[in-house]
Structure formats: structure tokens, C-alpha cells
Amino acid sequence: IEAVTDSGANISTSLAPDGSRLVISVLAFPAFPPTIAYDLHEPEPVMEPYEFPEAIVVGFGAYTLAVSPFGGVQLLDPDHEPMGPPVPVPPDVTDVAASPDGRFFALGRLNGTIELYSAAGELLAALPMSDGAETGQLLPGPVFSEDGQWLGANDALDDTEALWSTDTLERIEIPVDGRGRLVGDWYMHYEDQGMVQPLDPASFEAVGVPLIDAGIAYPTVDGDNSLYASNVGGEAVRVWDVASGRPLGDDLPFAPLRIYFSEDGSILAVPTEDRMTLWNYDTGTWADIACEVAGRNLTAEEWEEFGPRTIARRATCDEYPL
């Protein structure tokens, strides 16, 4: 399924947790409309009006942030109702984020700080990204873990340079060298030879196996951290099955902007130069699709080439014996 976007625009994408609704925001003012929504229940995406037509809307799990230079910043609940009064938008905001559990939102500022707010809009802390450095050059971008327990600050390369506990507001030392990023519930550490190792932010101990031939550019995970995707080498988007550490399916076209999984992992939204392409990663539907296309069961060779690598070969057409 493809939804048209303005060519070359810097856009943000929000997917409903079940993949039923796509929201695209153009990250620039003035833009008309700055936010458009698509109903994905229909065979073809149907554009529909959005409740906050003058705001940029950025999605985080079931929650969204409505950002307007005129109306301020508000966290919206799953029913798109404001959870508190609007917070004025400072002129030097670099990026915004909300915790997917709906407890916090944060603003990155050119003065090198991350401002942490409660869902109701109460300022909880102004957290410096760096001590004594040229903080104005860091362009901090806030990022939350999936469970809202950790708040990270990303630099201009999208690497997580600082990490805090949202419970204690204490800064957490990152004890590993090299590049890394807070993604989902993990700190994804980029190791030698294209290996990315998920680490527990509480202990920085390895979680599971490393991902093979992986990257950390514009990364995304689904809600239960079973699928991971990122841009790789500036050439392609790749998806991994986290349990095995191996790529799932073929590479997808390179995306110059952030990519997003729906929370249930059924859809991956990938922006290219003039399109937003939605890829089906609900592997439970792949067999029915294969049956419809081939009209028979896949051979062992075809399953090896086209089938889900994490699922043992089975009949793709129930009416025919394997």
C-alpha cells in the first residue's frame, strides 16, 4: 500500500498500534495541511481530515504529540484527547518525543538540554546533554524506551549520547565505546563487522544474540521487540528477527527518513523520495497471499527463497496436501 507524500519533504509518520491508520506530518511551517491521515481499513488508503489540522502530529505507540507554534505542545491519549493544557513551544526546539506508555513527553533544545514533562504538561526537569561542552552544537533529540523507564538524548548522528532514568532523573553512564542508540527497550550497540548487540540499559549486559549485518540508522522495533529494522549502509532498509539475529526477508528500498513499525509489528512504514510505502510483516498472512499468487503449495525451494525464514515449511493452500 502506498500513500503519496510531498517529494523531498521532511516528514514524520505515526501508525495506529494495529496498523489501521497512518498519519503523516510535514515537519515544516507553513505547510498545508501539515498533517494528513489515511484510513487503512480500505483496500486503498483513504485520506481523512485530522482532528488537529494546524498541528504537526508525531506518534509514539498509542499516544501522539500535537505540536503547533501557535497552540503549543500537547500529549494526546489513544482517543486523541489532550491529557493536559498546551505547553508553549520554545523557539529553539530541535525535536520532540513521548514515552509510548503515555507517562511523559520531552523537548530537545538548542541550549543542549532535554526538558522532561509529565503527561499533564508539568515540567519535571531540564537535563543537560553534556557537562561544559559546546552544548549548542549537540542538537539534542529526545528518545524514550518502550516502557518509558529510560530517556535518551541523541546527537546529530542519531547516536544516544546521554541516558537518564525517568524514575530518579539520574544520569546513567554509558560504559561501552562506539556508537549506540536507545531503541525499544534496549540500547543497541554497534559492534565490529556490522554486528548490533541489544544491551539492557539497566546493566548494559547483552540481551540475546547480536543482529547480523545490521545498522542503527533510523531504527525501529515493534511493540514486543521481536522485529528490528534500520537503514543499512545508506543503501537499503533491512528487517531482523530478533530471536535468531538474522534478516527477515529481502532488503527494502533505502529510506532517507525515519522508518516506523506499527506496535503489533504487522506494518513497516518506509518513506522514500515521494512515497510512503507500507510493507506487510504479519507473517501469519503470508501463506494465504502465497496461495493466492501461486494457486498451489510452495515447493521446498520456493519456501526457502520466499517463505518466512523463522517458520517451518507448511501448506500454503489448505485444500492441497503438502
Phi and psi in degrees as a GROMACS rama.xvg file:
@    title "Ramachandran Plot"
@    xaxis  label "Phi"
@    yaxis  label "Psi"
@TYPE xy
-123.133  137.772  GLU-2
-123.066  131.499  ALA-3
-77.7251  137.737  VAL-4
-125.468  166.222  THR-5
-67.2849  129.582  ASP-6
-60.2221  128.638  SER-7
79.5109  -0.641391  GLY-8
-74.9014  146.531  ALA-9
-83.2782  113.107  ASN-10
-124.005  158.09  ILE-11
-122.188  147.756  SER-12
-123.045  141.284  THR-13
-131.292  130.787  SER-14
-116.079  136.472  LEU-15
-58.9742  149.725  ALA-16
-52.7629  -32.9912  PRO-17
-96.0201  9.10238  ASP-18
74.7014  13.974  GLY-19
-85.0834  -14.0995  SER-20
-143.161  134.872  ARG-21
-117.33  129.608  LEU-22
-120.4  129  VAL-23
-118.316  127.351  ILE-24
-116.99  135.016  SER-25
-88.0225  118.072  VAL-26
-84.8296  62.2895  LEU-27
-162.816  146.356  ALA-28
-117.721  141.731  PHE-29
-83.0064  145.863  PRO-30
-140.882  133.866  ALA-31
-132.552  121.636  PHE-32
-78.7374  144.337  PRO-33
-67.6141  -25.7031  PRO-34
-133.563  132.117  THR-35
-127.685  154.13  ILE-36
-127.914  148.334  ALA-37
-126.399  132.986  TYR-38
-86.412  117.778  ASP-39
-97.4009  8.21984  LEU-40
-70.7163  -26.2657  HIS-41
-81.5088  158.667  GLU-42
-57.0985  -33.4947  PRO-43
-118  143.183  GLU-44
-57.796  132.715  PRO-45
-111.136  117.544  VAL-46
-69.4922  137.837  MET-47
-135.906  157.046  GLU-48
-66.6957  150.714  PRO-49
-106.843  149.069  TYR-50
-66.0571  -26.4826  GLU-51
-121.378  75.1753  PHE-52
-66.0935  -20.6739  PRO-53
-98.9956  8.2685  GLU-54
-116.614  149.28  ALA-55
-79.6998  131.597  ILE-56
-120.282  126.336  VAL-57
-120.269  129.744  VAL-58
-96.1302  143.235  GLY-59
-140.852  96.3362  PHE-60
63.8408  -131.93  GLY-61
-84.4528  -2.98482  ALA-62
-108.991  153.569  TYR-63
-135.732  154.334  THR-64
-108.348  125.762  LEU-65
-98.779  120.467  ALA-66
-121.804  120.742  VAL-67
-137.687  134.125  SER-68
-66.4813  -13.968  PRO-69
-100.41  -39.3376  PHE-70
-102.852  -4.74869  GLY-71
87.3441  -166.877  GLY-72
-110.794  130.911  VAL-73
-135.867  137.631  GLN-74
-86.6564  130.688  LEU-75
-108.29  139.211  LEU-76
-78.4248  178.816  ASP-77
-59.2735  -20.595  PRO-78
-92.7414  10.0468  ASP-79
65.8618  29.7414  HIS-80
-98.9247  135.456  GLU-81
-60.072  139.399  PRO-82
-95.5812  -2.38674  MET-83
-174.16  175.437  GLY-84
-68.4552  157.806  PRO-85
-66.9438  142.94  PRO-86
-99.6404  128.179  VAL-87
-56.2898  143.82  PRO-88
-90.2958  114.406  VAL-89
-64.1316  150.705  PRO-90
-69.588  -15.0742  PRO-91
-107.163  24.3434  ASP-92
-67.733  131.675  VAL-93
-99.9987  -29.8635  THR-94
-167.979  163.342  ASP-95
-133.924  158.338  VAL-96
-157.266  155.83  ALA-97
-130.867  149.677  ALA-98
-74.8649  134.299  SER-99
-61.4157  -15.954  PRO-100
-87.6468  -0.771128  ASP-101
79.8409  15.9966  GLY-102
-91.9185  -27.1499  ARG-103
-141.705  161.46  PHE-104
-139.83  163.982  PHE-105
-144.56  149.702  ALA-106
-119.755  131.517  LEU-107
-91.874  139.381  GLY-108
-128.154  153.846  ARG-109
-64.019  -17.8516  LEU-110
-77.1695  6.61826  ASN-111
85.6138  18.4688  GLY-112
-119.289  157.145  THR-113
-110.663  121.749  ILE-114
-93.7751  120.811  GLU-115
-101.079  128.774  LEU-116
-122.019  150.992  TYR-117
-72.8459  167.137  SER-118
-58.4937  -30.2566  ALA-119
-82.1888  -1.26198  ALA-120
95.4083  12.6782  GLY-121
-83.397  128.152  GLU-122
-70.285  119.113  LEU-123
-95.3317  -34.585  LEU-124
-169.397  151.26  ALA-125
-111.724  108.903  ALA-126
-102.977  117.859  LEU-127
-71.5544  133.362  PRO-128
-72.7881  -31.3962  MET-129
-145.279  149.369  SER-130
-95.2733  107.724  ASP-131
80.8091  -1.80495  GLY-132
-86.8165  -178.548  ALA-133
-73.3313  76.6313  GLU-134
-62.9817  -27.9323  THR-135
-66.6987  -14.9279  GLY-136
-94.6055  -1.43624  GLN-137
-85.162  -18.9995  LEU-138
46.0213  61.2533  LEU-139
-66.5822  133.846  PRO-140
-118.403  117.379  GLY-141
-72.6654  148.947  PRO-142
-149.023  138.267  VAL-143
-109.886  152.363  PHE-144
-71.6581  162.96  SER-145
-59.143  -36.424  GLU-146
-89.4867  2.60201  ASP-147
73.9055  6.18896  GLY-148
-78.0817  -25.4118  GLN-149
-125.458  141.509  TRP-150
-120.496  125.503  LEU-151
-113.648  160.636  GLY-152
-122.418  119.827  ALA-153
-97.4092  143.809  ASN-154
-88.4207  -169.743  ASP-155
-64.7366  -22.5525  ALA-156
-87.7756  2.85804  LEU-157
70.5512  17.9911  ASP-158
-87.7016  142.596  ASP-159
-79.3957  109.457  THR-160
-96.8332  -16.5315  GLU-161
-145.264  151.292  ALA-162
-145.365  134.915  LEU-163
-130.566  153.253  TRP-164
-84.3233  128.381  SER-165
-75.4313  -14.6368  THR-166
-76.8071  -45.3619  ASP-167
-106.391  -15.6002  THR-168
64.0782  16.2043  LEU-169
-82.9534  140.914  GLU-170
-75.6078  136.374  ARG-171
-103.139  127.095  ILE-172
-70.5194  134.058  GLU-173
-93.3904  105.048  ILE-174
-85.9687  2.51731  PRO-175
-105.883  146.676  VAL-176
-86.8874  162.278  ASP-177
87.4609  -169.078  GLY-178
-82.8158  151.536  ARG-179
-169.682  164.345  GLY-180
-152.995  141.089  ARG-181
-75.8284  117.825  LEU-182
-138.643  127.187  VAL-183
60.5835  -126.3  GLY-184
-102.669  13.8285  ASP-185
-124.054  161.591  TRP-186
-100.028  112.859  TYR-187
-88.0303  112.208  MET-188
-99.1795  121.251  HIS-189
-81.1501  115.584  TYR-190
-105.017  -176.531  GLU-191
-65.9872  155.866  ASP-192
59.8383  36.892  GLN-193
69.8753  24.8328  GLY-194
-100.6  134.948  MET-195
-117.896  121.831  VAL-196
-106.971  120.241  GLN-197
-67.4991  132.427  PRO-198
-122.065  146.942  LEU-199
-77.0604  118.39  ASP-200
-60.9435  -21.6782  PRO-201
-74.0538  -32.3726  ALA-202
-128.076  -14.7719  SER-203
58.9116  28.8655  PHE-204
-88.9181  151.131  GLU-205
-64.328  141.295  ALA-206
-117.01  110.412  VAL-207
71.4063  -156.14  GLY-208
-97.846  156.218  VAL-209
-69.7136  152.859  PRO-210
-88.0602  132.617  LEU-211
-85.2723  136.774  ILE-212
51.5636  49.5445  ASP-213
-109.255  172.329  ALA-214
-142.73  176.177  GLY-215
-128.219  17.2362  ILE-216
-84.2243  124.947  ALA-217
49.1891  55.7863  TYR-218
-81.4097  159.587  PRO-219
-153.421  151.652  THR-220
-131.756  160.866  VAL-221
-83.3727  179.917  ASP-222
-63.8934  -30.463  GLY-223
-105.003  15.183  ASP-224
60.834  30.3927  ASN-225
-95.0659  -20.5896  SER-226
-123.997  137.711  LEU-227
-130.121  139.136  TYR-228
-139.206  149.489  ALA-229
-161.159  166.801  SER-230
-75.5057  144.604  ASN-231
-127.249  117.775  VAL-232
62.3787  19.3675  GLY-233
65.012  20.8621  GLY-234
-123.336  -28.6804  GLU-235
-160.097  163.481  ALA-236
-100.976  133.684  VAL-237
-128.696  143.455  ARG-238
-115.314  138.296  VAL-239
-119.579  143.732  TRP-240
-82.3585  113.863  ASP-241
-66.2597  -36.3909  VAL-242
-61.2536  -40.1478  ALA-243
-94.5905  -19.3962  SER-244
78.1121  8.22456  GLY-245
-107.71  152.457  ARG-246
-61.8766  147.539  PRO-247
-111.323  110.994  LEU-248
76.4963  -174.041  GLY-249
-81.2758  161.483  ASP-250
-63.7813  149.366  ASP-251
-105.521  162.838  LEU-252
-57.6698  146.632  PRO-253
-57.1209  138.423  PHE-254
-115.057  121.2  ALA-255
-78.955  -1.53263  PRO-256
-130.468  -179.478  LEU-257
-65.42  143.832  ARG-258
-109.645  158.534  ILE-259
-143.132  133.518  TYR-260
-91.4296  143.879  PHE-261
-68.2885  156.393  SER-262
-59.5448  -33.4151  GLU-263
-84.3385  0.225823  ASP-264
75.0268  8.95755  GLY-265
-81.3603  -24.3401  SER-266
-133.49  135.934  ILE-267
-114.067  120.963  LEU-268
-94.7014  124.011  ALA-269
-126.358  111.631  VAL-270
-83.4615  135.59  PRO-271
-117.214  -159.864  THR-272
-61.6746  -40.4521  GLU-273
-138.592  18.1195  ASP-274
-140.321  151.422  ARG-275
-112.889  107.932  MET-276
-99.367  131.596  THR-277
-105.651  120.677  LEU-278
-104.396  136.989  TRP-279
-84.0263  112.039  ASN-280
-114.525  22.2753  TYR-281
-84.2295  90.2597  ASP-282
-62.7779  -19.0593  THR-283
-66.3408  -19.3728  GLY-284
-94.2772  -10.8295  THR-285
-65.5109  -36.4571  TRP-286
-63.7311  -44.4086  ALA-287
-62.8192  -38.7508  ASP-288
-65.1454  -42.4671  ILE-289
-62.7942  -39.9239  ALA-290
-63.7583  -42.2761  CYS-291
-63.4123  -37.6973  GLU-292
-76.4139  -46.9395  VAL-293
-88.1181  -27.7689  ALA-294
74.3592  15.0969  GLY-295
-164.473  176.872  ARG-296
-71.4443  150.258  ASN-297
-76.1283  143.054  LEU-298
-71.3481  168.231  THR-299
-59.6539  -38.442  ALA-300
-68.0277  -40.3874  GLU-301
-67.987  -38.8551  GLU-302
-63.7476  -39.1468  TRP-303
-62.4755  -36.2285  GLU-304
-84.7526  -39.3194  GLU-305
-113.73  -20.952  PHE-306
-78.7415  164.425  GLY-307
-61.0564  124.601  PRO-308
-70.377  -17.6939  ARG-309
-95.158  2.17404  THR-310
-121.809  132.923  ILE-311
-65.3318  148.132  ALA-312
-58.2093  136.277  ARG-313
-145.744  173.54  ARG-314
-63.8199  131.229  ALA-315
-90.7047  -18.9487  THR-316
-121.382  112.273  CYS-317
-62.2245  -25.9231  ASP-318
-77.4521  -9.21656  GLU-319
-116.238  140.4  TYR-320
-70.3031  149.1  PRO-321
